[in-house]
């Protein structure tokens, strides 16, 4: 257990801190609840926890819970623990623990303490023994399938297990035998004795312990029985001093069981569970199980593939942490599940990068242009680094007799209202001159090999006295200094929302990476890896170096289908 902000111990922290009782303006129903409890004196310090299971990498859906738990604690000057729910050793790894820590640090949050469910295994076991001694738990020999069949339905009560009325002494002996490894996996379970006729199926004698032989990532082979989540969760919350256990909406029906465990196991501290709607996004895989399958099947390059909605994937793609946090804050907290358009998330990425990313130029599938009347000596031009940041200033770019333009910016047979370059047409080069296409050299297959143009000397950008009016402005790079680059564009892993209701495998887009050979201004090769740019007229990209080669990897396109309300 690690204290990242201060030393270990809730009591010590409280004694050395001025408690903040003043309530804050509430933005959501959770904060309204907290405000009421602060005002009544029911709680004095807000203490939350972020509780991932270390069985995979966090994805964007977890970011909402992460931001909510840490953000709520921050707002009320409270505490937030990082709590690993490691009660299923067959699926959990230290690799995932470390990845989750890195994700939290990337988002800029700091936990108060780190805890694991495995820290409390001895306590949880003793609480189970207490339930047996109180006549509130029993060892059951029914199989998982048999238990399911006797659970009942929403309209019909369940059937009591034939082992429900075993004596306390027999149950204690059998439970100790489970711990000692005398029984096979699945041969016996410990069940809470609650009410098989309860309208809430979760209260119909739920399983709270099972036999499971698997090496635990922290405790090794010390245990061969493990508590179920619904039993361990409230006990661990209590042991940590958590005041508000914030869970996604699927746990709403589990709250009566959460409260039953709190009330019947003798825990001193009594936390409160509050549920909120989980985050669902169109075109996005939100299943940890299926994300793992994509990795194992080789459909993606790994958990950090830029197409993956994992936090490590978003980080690798170049999504700014602040953009993700702004998105999570904007969608808010509600009580009903809904699906957010992926364009809404992309809006926040663009919004942040538009303010902070430098501008640069690169051309996709370049066409060589010779400006026949341009001087042999290149000219320097001022290039604005970021029009939204006056302090960023300018840098120098050079234009010469030979340049490259994007293949999309020339048309042999232009469509109507085409304002880019065409035969005998004019266009302005960004931050440079107006040019006219005089001639076109074609390859044998009819594709364009080279353009021959002339420039208008009086049309220099910022000092244009030519009187020529052009509607089109295109980007370019100096052919004499340009560097080769690979450009990667990404589509969504999932097809659009009209496919909802189908299995993930039926919705997969297996053609979601597009690679282009391009030319980039040399500045892009000089800056640090990971630097984000707006490539003029193309989108936002991240600079990478792979095997000595310049790679420009797409973060998000320039197109924004989401229109914020004014």
Helices and strands as residue ranges (DSSP letters): H 10-15, H 29-40, E 47-50, H 60-75, E 79-84, H 94-106, E 114-116, G 117-120, H 121-133, E 137-140, H 144-150, H 168-179, E 189-192, G 201-203, E 207-211, E 225-227, H 229-240, E 244-248, G 249-254, H 255-264, E 272-276, E 279-281, H 288-297, H 311-317, H 321-331, E 338-340, H 342-356, E 358-360, E 362-364, E 366-371, E 379-384, G 390-392, E 394-399, E 402-406, G 407-409, E 410-411, E 421-422, E 426-429, E 434-442, E 448-455, G 457-459, E 473-474, E 477-478, E 483-490, G 497-499, H 504-507, E 513-520, H 523-526, E 532-535, E 539-546, E 549-557
